Amino acid sequence: MARRVKLQRREGVALVTLPGAGGAQDPGFDADLCASLNGALDLCLKDEGLRAMVLRAGPGGWPVAADPARDYDGPGAARLASLTGRLAGAPVPVVAVLSGRISGGALALTQAVDLRMALADTVFAAPEYALGLIPAGGGLVRLARRAGAAQALSYVTSGHDWDAQAAMGLGLCDAVASEGAIESAAVSAALQVAEGGGEMPFAPRDGAVAAPQRALDDLAAARAGLAGGVMAPVAQRAAEVVEAALLLPLSEALDFEAVALDDLRAAELAQALHHVAQAERSAARGGFAPAEGADLHRIALWNQPDRLALALLEQGRAVIMGATDPGALEPAFSRIAHAQEAAVQAGTLDPDQREADWARLGAALDPAGLSGVDLVLAAPGAEEVPLLQALDLPLALAGFAAARAQDLRVDRLPGLVALSAGGAEAEPLLAPVADLLRATGDLVIQAAPGLGARLRAAFWAAAERAVLAGATPEAVDAALQEYGFAEPPFVQADRLGIDTVLAQITAAGRAPGAFFTFLQLEGQSGRAAGRGVYLYAGATPQSAPGLPEILAALRDEAGIAPQRLGTREIVARVLAELAGEGAQALQRGQAHRAGDLDLLALRVLGFPRAHGGPLFQADRAGLLATRKRLRALAAEGAPAPVTLWDVLIRNGRKFGDLDS
């Protein structure tokens, strides 16, 4: 359904009301909303008796896209630029009443008006930077011309939200008022200017341009303080746009901003960051088929964190807590009580509600005490699994494979929970249990047990294969560290222990390689033993003596003619094997979204966010080229590419298309 802008007239003042923010699925300033606003402006500007305009939003505040880049998708930036041009060129004063969250299209529009008055709880943000982009539609240019270089760059690159008072100091708004008085104050200010023909009593639109040398000095100082790293190109491009805003005529500066946005959007960085953000939004809100009739009101938690119990109580659910060690329950209840008391003191929890929450919290000293609930979420010891299953209740078992068709499996990974059904009977529980697990802010994906471990095994096996093909362990680690992996594979292997690495490779169904096997046989088991892939004689790992000769002998025994592998080739080999593992999981139904697998690689492997994930990289490199590389690696002992590669290539599809 189209989102309509409402138009009212009051004593020569046009009150233009945008639809309020639509929550998690808000499309922002999409084509429908922009067309409706454009039509409202047509009607306003045709009114010969028009004296002023007030732009405001309905309940929830100004529209804010769930995907921050959506306001600029396709012709989006051009639509915003056209609207902001009309507002800036209006023959009457235009005042914006700001509420909710101001970013994206809202920033562009409100920077084009004469006066901006914000409610005290209004929040300002620039989420574009975290996606490798800049605010556009004229928003950055007009902010720089009004407030100055340092303020504009600080806003764009800070990465945090700004409250109304702080935003006023940056030039994002001109005044802060209470809800009861803000609209009458806005109308009064607009009419005062209209009747007196004077200027707005706040910062002029081009205030920073009036003192160009000072503005450029501020820009030079701000540039010197910009962060380096992977986001440096985005920060520098933002600085170039700000410089253009200060030195060029407005129309040329706006064109410069539009070109900068297009260039950034076409870069790998922005596309990778956007891909990861989409995967995270899905893991935070959806990704599971909706369920019918799964009413999970009474939840039992066995060996679960008390923060989860607290979050479920806040949702109005009844919670029974139990633990293998009953002595752990008393301190858990104390922590819950302390957190509730702190919330009461902070004014975020009503005392009566606290009492109601506390009345819905119970304890169980053994599994039998969990009976009568709608779901048991448990991390049991092995001996407790039969006791829990004897209750004949829906079970979500963390750390154990589901033994019954009606059970769920929960894998807690760093910053992520992988959830899967033991069989078709448990599938209706996936969506509601995912919502339970998200209560504490966890991201939840649908993935089979142990998929993260299989990705780790593929990572180590690919690194080892590169060494046997001709690289040194140091070269492999350096290449992958330069690419951005949080911890390179051989440093990680030594930290965890070679025995652990080999056990996980074997458990993943892969044949252990000659190099790791040699280290194990020689007792070179890793950092704890003082020697593994590297020698640990001091604070930093050193190359193990005699390693070149050992590797030469291993290659000779395996009939491998060593190659010269450069940094790019090493990275490409490892990424291809990770993508191959991901494709296999998709084909087997062990995962359902390519984005989930990329998210898993980020959280489990420390895959660099700026590169999106292995399946994202396969899409960028081309599926045909990646399949060719996988076939070549299969000749060296890697798993052969599964038929999903052939199906996607034949149909002109990519892995990313599977998530649409």
C-alpha positions in Angstrom: 0.0 0.0 0.0 1.3 3.4 -0.9 2.5 5.6 1.9 0.7 9.0 1.7 1.8 12.5 2.8 -0.9 14.5 4.5 -1.4 18.1 3.7 -3.3 20.7 5.9 -3.6 24.5 5.7 -3.8 26.8 8.7 -3.8 30.6 8.3 -1.6 30.5 5.2 0.8 27.8 6.6 1.0 24.4 4.9 1.4 21.6 7.4 3.0 18.7 5.5 3.0 15.5 7.5 5.1 12.5 6.5 4.0 9.0 7.5 5.6 8.0 10.8 8.5 5.5 11.0 7.4 2.0 10.2 9.6 0.0 12.5 11.9 -2.8 11.5 10.5 -3.1 7.9 10.4 0.7 7.2 11.3 1.2 3.5 12.4 4.8 4.2 12.1 7.4 1.4 11.2 5.0 -1.3 9.7 5.9 -4.7 6.1 5.9 -3.3 6.9 8.3 -0.4 9.0 10.6 -2.6 6.3 10.8 -5.2 3.7 11.6 -2.5 5.9 14.3 -1.0 6.5 15.7 -4.4 2.8 15.9 -5.1 2.2 17.7 -1.8 4.9 20.2 -2.6 3.1 20.8 -6.0 -0.1 21.7 -4.2 1.7 23.9 -1.7 3.6 25.9 -4.2 0.6 26.5 -6.3 -1.2 28.2 -3.4 -1.0 31.9 -4.0 -1.9 32.5 -0.3 1.0 30.4 1.0 3.0 32.2 3.6 5.1 29.3 5.1 5.5 25.5 5.2 6.1 23.2 8.2 7.4 19.8 7.4 6.8 17.1 10.1 6.3 13.4 10.6 3.5 11.3 12.2 3.8 9.0 15.3 7.2 7.2 15.5 9.1 10.0 13.9 10.5 10.6 10.5 10.8 7.6 8.1 14.0 5.7 8.6 14.9 2.8 6.3 15.6 -0.5 7.8 18.4 -0.7 5.3 20.3 2.6 5.5 21.4 2.3 1.9 17.9 1.9 0.6 17.2 5.7 0.4 19.9 5.9 -2.2 19.1 2.7 -4.2 18.7 3.0 -7.9 17.4 6.5 -8.6 16.8 7.1 -4.9 19.6 9.7 -4.5 18.3 11.6 -7.5 14.8 11.6 -6.1 16.0 13.0 -2.8 18.2 15.6 -4.6 15.1 16.8 -6.6 13.0 17.1 -3.4 15.7 18.9 -1.5 16.2 21.3 -4.4 12.5 22.1 -4.3 12.6 22.7 -0.5 15.7 24.8 -0.7 14.3 26.9 -3.5 10.8 27.4 -2.0 9.7 31.0 -2.1 8.4 30.9 1.5 10.1 29.9 4.7 10.2 26.2 5.4 10.5 24.8 8.9 11.1 21.1 9.8 9.9 19.7 13.1 12.2 16.8 13.8 11.3 13.6 15.8 12.3 10.0 16.0 15.5 9.1 14.3 17.0 11.4 11.7 19.2 9.8 9.0 19.4 9.1 5.3 16.6 10.8 3.4 15.4 12.6 6.5 18.9 14.3 6.9 18.9 15.3 3.3 15.5 16.9 3.4 15.9 18.7 6.7 19.3 20.1 5.8 17.5 21.8 2.8 15.0 23.8 4.9 15.4 27.1 6.6 14.9 26.1 10.2 15.0 22.8 12.0 13.5 22.4 15.4 13.9 19.0 17.2 12.1 17.3 20.0 14.4 16.6 23.0 14.4 12.8 22.4 15.2 13.1 18.7 18.3 11.0 17.7 20.6 11.8 14.7 22.8 9.2 13.0 24.9 8.6 9.9 24.7 4.8 9.4 26.0 5.1 5.8 29.6 5.2 6.9 29.5 1.8 8.5 28.3 0.5 5.1 31.1 2.1 3.1 28.9 5.0 1.9 28.3 8.7 2.7 25.1 10.6 3.4 23.8 11.8 0.0 20.8 13.5 -1.6 22.5 16.8 -0.7 22.6 16.0 3.0 26.4 16.0 3.4 27.0 19.0 1.1 24.4 21.2 2.8 25.5 20.2 6.3 29.1 21.1 5.5 28.1 24.5 4.0 26.0 25.3 7.0 28.0 23.9 9.9 31.6 23.5 8.6 34.0 20.8 7.7 34.9 19.5 11.1 31.3 19.2 12.2 30.2 17.4 9.0 33.1 14.9 9.1 32.7 14.3 12.8 29.0 13.5 12.2 29.7 11.2 9.3 32.6 9.2 10.6 31.9 9.0 14.4 29.9 5.8 14.2 27.6 6.8 17.0 24.2 8.4 17.6 23.8 12.1 18.5 21.1 13.3 20.9 19.3 16.6 20.1 21.5 18.8 22.2 24.7 17.4 20.8 23.3 17.6 17.3 22.5 21.2 17.7 26.2 21.8 18.4 27.0 20.1 15.1 24.5 22.2 13.1 22.1 19.3 12.5 19.3 21.2 14.1 18.8 24.8 15.3 16.7 24.5 18.4 15.3 21.9 20.8 11.8 22.2 22.1 9.2 20.2 24.1 6.5 18.3 22.4 3.7 20.5 23.5 5.2 23.7 22.2 7.3 22.7 19.2 4.8 23.0 16.4 3.3 26.3 17.5 6.9 27.6 17.8 7.8 26.4 14.4 4.7 28.0 12.8 5.4 31.2 14.7 9.0 31.3 13.6 8.1 30.7 10.0 5.4 33.4 10.0 7.7 35.9 11.7 10.2 35.6 8.8 7.4 35.6 6.2 5.8 38.8 7.6 9.0 40.6 8.4 10.9 39.6 5.3 13.9 39.0 7.5 16.3 36.2 7.9 15.9 33.2 10.1 17.4 33.9 13.5 19.6 30.8 13.3 22.6 29.5 11.4 22.5 30.6 7.7 22.5 27.9 5.1 25.9 28.9 3.8 27.5 30.1 7.0 30.7 28.0 6.6 31.2 29.2 3.0 31.3 32.8 4.2 34.7 32.2 5.7 36.3 29.8 3.3 39.9 30.0 4.6 38.8 29.2 8.1 36.6 26.4 6.8 39.6 24.9 4.9 41.8 25.1 7.9 39.2 23.2 9.9 39.0 20.7 7.1 42.8 20.1 7.1 42.7 19.6 10.9 39.7 17.2 10.6 41.4 15.2 7.8 44.5 14.7 9.9 42.3 13.1 12.5 40.5 10.6 10.2 41.0 7.0 11.0 43.0 4.6 8.9 42.3 1.0 8.1 39.8 -0.4 5.7 37.4 2.5 6.2 40.0 5.1 5.3 38.9 5.4 1.6 35.4 6.2 2.7 36.5 8.8 5.2 38.8 10.4 2.7 36.0 10.5 0.1 33.7 12.1 2.6 36.4 14.8 3.2 36.6 15.4 -0.6 32.9 16.0 -0.7 33.1 18.4 2.2 35.9 20.2 0.5 33.8 20.5 -2.7 30.9 21.8 -0.6 33.1 24.6 0.6 34.9 25.5 -2.6 32.4 24.8 -5.4 29.1 26.4 -6.3 26.2 24.5 -4.7 25.1 22.8 -7.9 28.6 21.5 -8.7 29.1 20.3 -5.1 25.9 18.4 -5.2 27.0 16.7 -8.4 30.3 15.9 -6.8 28.5 14.3 -3.9 26.4 12.1 -6.2 29.4 10.9 -8.1 31.2 10.1 -4.9 28.3 8.0 -3.7 28.1 6.1 -7.0 31.9 5.4 -6.8 31.7 4.2 -3.2 28.6 2.1 -3.9 30.4 0.3 -6.7 33.4 -0.6 -4.6 33.8 -4.0 -3.0 33.9 -2.6 0.5 30.4 -1.1 0.3 29.0 -4.2 -1.3 30.6 -6.5 1.2 29.5 -4.4 4.2 26.0 -4.2 2.8 25.9 -7.9 2.3 26.9 -8.6 5.9 24.4 -6.0 7.2 21.6 -7.8 5.3 22.7 -11.1 6.7 22.7 -9.7 10.3 19.3 -8.1 9.8 17.9 -11.5 8.7 19.6 -13.2 11.7 18.2 -10.6 14.1 14.6 -10.7 12.9 13.8 -13.5 10.4 15.2 -16.2 8.3 12.7 -18.9 9.6 9.4 -19.9 8.1 6.5 -18.5 10.3 5.0 -21.1 12.6 1.4 -21.6 13.6 0.1 -22.8 16.9 3.5 -22.8 18.7 2.6 -20.9 21.9 5.7 -20.9 24.1 4.7 -19.1 27.3 6.2 -21.3 30.0 9.9 -21.8 29.3 12.3 -24.0 31.2 16.0 -23.1 31.2 18.6 -25.7 32.2 22.2 -24.5 32.6 21.3 -21.3 30.7 22.5 -17.7 31.4 20.4 -15.7 33.8 20.4 -12.8 31.3 18.2 -15.0 29.1 15.8 -15.7 32.0 15.6 -11.9 32.7 14.9 -11.1 29.0 12.1 -13.7 28.8 10.5 -12.4 32.0 10.5 -8.9 30.4 8.6 -10.4 27.5 5.9 -11.6 30.0 6.8 -15.3 29.9 7.0 -17.7 32.8 10.5 -19.1 33.4 11.7 -22.1 35.4 15.4 -22.2 36.0 17.4 -25.4 36.7 21.0 -26.4 36.7 23.2 -29.4 37.0 24.7 -27.8 40.1 21.7 -26.6 42.2 24.0 -24.3 44.1 24.3 -22.2 41.0 20.6 -21.2 41.2 20.8 -18.9 44.2 23.4 -16.6 42.8 21.6 -16.6 39.4 18.4 -15.5 41.2 20.3 -12.8 43.1 21.7 -11.4 39.8 18.2 -11.3 38.3 16.9 -9.5 41.4 19.8 -7.0 41.3 19.2 -6.3 37.6 15.5 -5.7 38.2 16.2 -3.4 41.2 18.6 -1.4 39.1 15.9 -1.1 36.4 13.4 0.1 39.0 15.9 2.7 40.3 16.5 3.9 36.7 12.8 4.3 36.1 12.7 1.7 33.3 10.8 -0.9 35.3 7.6 -0.3 37.3 7.8 -1.8 40.8 4.5 -3.6 40.4 5.7 -5.1 37.1 8.9 -6.3 38.9 6.7 -8.1 41.4 4.7 -9.7 38.6 7.9 -10.7 36.8 9.3 -12.2 39.9 6.1 -14.2 40.5 6.6 -15.9 37.1 10.1 -17.1 38.0 10.5 -20.6 39.4 13.3 -23.1 40.2 13.8 -26.8 39.5 16.4 -28.8 41.4 16.4 -31.7 38.9 15.0 -32.3 35.4 11.8 -33.8 36.8 11.0 -30.3 38.1 10.8 -28.9 34.5 7.6 -30.8 33.7 4.5 -28.8 32.5 6.4 -26.3 30.4 6.0 -25.5 26.7 9.7 -25.8 26.0 13.0 -26.9 27.7 16.1 -25.0 26.5 19.0 -26.9 27.9 22.7 -27.3 27.9 22.8 -30.6 29.7 25.5 -33.1 30.7 25.4 -36.3 28.8 23.8 -38.2 31.6 21.0 -35.6 31.7 19.8 -36.0 28.1 17.8 -39.2 28.7 16.3 -37.6 31.8 15.2 -34.6 29.9 13.9 -36.6 27.0 11.9 -38.8 29.4 9.8 -35.7 30.2 8.3 -35.9 26.7 8.5 -32.1 26.2 9.8 -30.1 23.3 13.6 -29.8 23.8 16.2 -27.4 22.4 19.5 -29.0 23.3 22.6 -26.8 23.3 25.8 -28.8 22.8 24.2 -32.1 21.9 22.8 -33.5 18.6 19.1 -33.9 18.7 18.3 -37.5 19.3 14.6 -37.3 18.6 12.7 -35.9 15.6 10.8 -33.4 17.8 14.0 -32.0 19.3 16.0 -28.9 18.3 19.8 -28.4 18.3 21.3 -25.2 19.6 24.9 -24.3 18.8 26.2 -21.2 20.6 29.0 -19.7 18.6 30.8 -16.4 19.1 28.1 -13.7 18.8 25.8 -16.2 17.0 23.4 -19.0 17.6 22.9 -21.8 15.0 19.5 -23.5 15.4 18.3 -26.6 13.6 15.5 -29.2 13.8 16.1 -32.9 14.6 13.3 -33.7 12.1 10.2 -32.5 10.4 8.2 -32.7 13.7 10.4 -30.0 15.3 10.4 -27.6 12.3 7.3 -25.6 13.6 9.4 -24.7 16.7 12.2 -23.1 14.8 10.7 -19.6 14.4 9.4 -19.3 18.0 12.5 -20.7 19.5 14.6 -18.3 17.4 12.6 -15.4 18.8 13.3 -16.7 22.3 17.1 -16.9 21.7 17.0 -13.4 20.2 15.6 -12.0 23.5 19.2 -11.2 24.7 20.2 -9.7 21.3 21.8 -12.9 19.9 21.8 -13.3 16.1 20.1 -16.6 15.2 20.6 -18.5 11.9 19.3 -21.9 10.7 22.3 -24.2 10.3 23.0 -27.8 11.0 25.1 -28.9 14.1 28.8 -28.5 13.7 28.8 -26.4 10.5 31.0 -23.8 12.1 33.5 -26.6 13.0 33.5 -27.8 9.4 34.3 -24.3 8.2 37.2 -24.2 10.6 38.4 -27.6 9.3 38.2 -26.3 5.7 40.2 -23.3 6.7 43.0 -25.3 8.2 43.0 -27.9 5.4 43.1 -25.3 2.7 46.1 -23.5 4.4 47.9 -26.9 4.8 47.2 -27.7 1.1 48.8 -24.3 0.1 51.9 -25.2 2.1 52.2 -28.7 0.5 51.7 -27.0 -2.9 54.8 -24.8 -2.4 54.1 -22.0 0.1 55.7 -21.6 3.5 53.5 -21.5 6.6 54.7 -17.9 7.3 53.7 -16.9 3.7 50.2 -18.4 4.2 49.7 -16.7 7.6 51.0 -13.4 6.3 48.7 -13.5 3.2 45.6 -14.3 5.2 46.5 -11.8 7.9 47.0 -9.1 5.3 43.6 -10.0 3.8 42.1 -9.3 7.2 41.5 -12.6 9.0 41.5 -12.0 12.7 43.9 -14.9 13.4 45.8 -16.7 10.6 45.4 -20.5 10.4 48.8 -21.8 11.5 49.0 -19.4 14.5 45.5 -20.5 15.4 46.4 -24.2 15.0 49.3 -23.8 17.3 47.2 -22.0 19.9 44.5 -24.7 19.9 46.9 -27.6 19.5 47.7 -29.8 16.5 45.9 -32.7 18.1 42.7 -30.6 18.3 43.1 -29.4 14.7 43.5 -33.0 13.4 40.6 -34.2 15.4 38.3 -31.5 13.9 39.5 -32.1 10.4 38.8 -35.8 10.8 35.4 -35.1 12.3 34.5 -32.9 9.3 35.1 -35.9 7.1 38.4 -34.7 5.6 41.5 -36.8 5.4 44.3 -35.3 7.6 47.1 -33.8 5.5 50.8 -34.8 5.6 52.1 -31.7 7.3 49.8 -31.7 10.3 50.1 -35.4 10.6 53.9 -35.1 10.7 53.8 -32.5 13.4 51.5 -34.7 15.5 53.8 -37.8 15.0 56.8 -35.7 16.0 55.1 -34.4 19.2 55.2 -30.9 17.9 51.7 -30.2 19.3 51.6 -26.4 19.4 52.3 -23.4 21.5 51.7 -25.2 24.8 54.5 -27.6 24.0 56.8 -24.9 22.8 56.8 -26.1 19.2 54.2 -26.7 16.5 54.1 -25.1 13.1 56.3 -22.5 14.7 58.9 -22.5 17.5 58.0 -20.7 20.7 61.3 -19.8 22.3 60.4 -16.2 23.2 57.5 -13.7 23.1 56.9 -14.2 19.4 56.7 -17.4 17.3 59.7 -18.1 15.1 60.3 -20.2 12.0 60.9 -23.8 13.0 64.5 -24.9 12.2 64.8 -27.4 9.4 61.2 -26.8 8.2 62.1 -26.2 4.5 63.8 -29.6 4.4 60.9 -31.3 6.1 58.4 -29.8 3.7 60.6 -30.7 0.7 60.6 -34.3 1.9 56.8 -34.4 2.5 56.2 -33.0 -1.0 58.6 -35.4 -2.6 57.0 -38.4 -0.8 53.6 -37.2 -2.0 54.8 -36.6 -5.6 54.0 -32.9 -5.4 56.0 -30.5 -7.6 56.2 -27.3 -5.6 54.7 -24.1 -7.1 55.5 -20.5 -6.4 52.4 -19.2 -4.7 52.0 -15.4 -4.3 49.8 -13.7 -1.8 46.8 -13.4 -4.1 47.0 -17.1 -5.1 47.2 -18.2 -1.5 44.1 -16.1 -0.6 42.2 -17.3 -3.6 42.8 -21.0 -2.8 41.7 -20.6 0.8 38.6 -18.6 -0.2 37.6 -21.2 -2.8 37.8 -24.1 -0.4 35.7 -22.2 2.1 33.1 -21.4 -0.6 33.2 -25.0 -1.6 32.3 -26.1 2.0 29.5 -23.5 2.1 28.1 -24.7 -1.2 28.1 -28.3 0.1 26.2 -27.2 3.2 23.6 -25.4 1.0 23.2 -28.4 -1.3 22.7 -30.8 1.7 20.2 -28.6 3.4 22.6 -28.0 6.3 22.1 -24.2 5.8 19.4 -22.3 4.0 20.9 -18.9 3.2 24.3 -18.0 1.7 24.3 -14.9 3.9 24.0 -17.2 7.0 27.1 -19.1 5.9 29.0 -15.9 5.3 27.9 -14.7 8.7 29.1 -18.0 10.2 32.5 -17.5 8.6 32.8 -14.0 10.1 32.0 -15.1 13.6 33.8 -18.5 13.6 36.8 -17.8 11.4 37.3 -14.1 11.9 36.7 -13.7 8.2 37.1 -10.0 7.4 33.8 -8.1 7.4 35.2 -5.8 4.7 35.3 -8.8 2.3 31.8 -10.1 3.0 32.3 -13.8 3.4 33.5 -16.7 1.2 30.2 -17.1 -0.8 30.1 -13.4 -1.4 33.6 -13.6 -2.7 32.7 -16.5 -4.9 30.0 -14.4 -6.4 32.4 -11.5 -7.0 35.1 -13.7 -8.5 32.6 -15.5 -10.7 31.1 -19.0 -10.0 32.7 -20.4 -13.2 36.2 -19.2 -12.2 35.8 -20.4 -8.6 34.5 -23.8 -9.8 37.5 -24.1 -12.1 39.8 -23.4 -9.1 38.0 -26.0 -7.0 38.4 -28.6 -9.6 42.1 -27.9 -9.8 42.3 -28.1 -6.0 40.4 -31.4 -6.0 43.4 -32.8 -7.9 45.5 -31.9 -4.9 43.1 -33.7 -2.5 40.4 -31.0 -1.8 36.7 -31.9 -2.0 35.3 -31.7 -5.5 32.8 -29.0 -6.2 29.2 -30.2 -5.6 26.5 -30.0 -8.3 25.0 -26.8 -6.9 27.8 -24.9 -8.7 26.7 -26.4 -12.0 23.1 -25.6 -11.4 23.8 -22.0 -10.5 26.2 -21.5 -13.4 23.8 -23.1 -15.9 20.9 -20.8 -14.8 23.0 -17.6 -14.6 22.5 -17.3 -10.8 24.7 -16.5 -7.9 24.8 -17.6 -4.3 23.3 -14.2 -3.3 20.3 -14.9 -5.4 19.4 -17.8 -3.0 18.7 -15.3 -0.2 16.3 -13.2 -2.2 
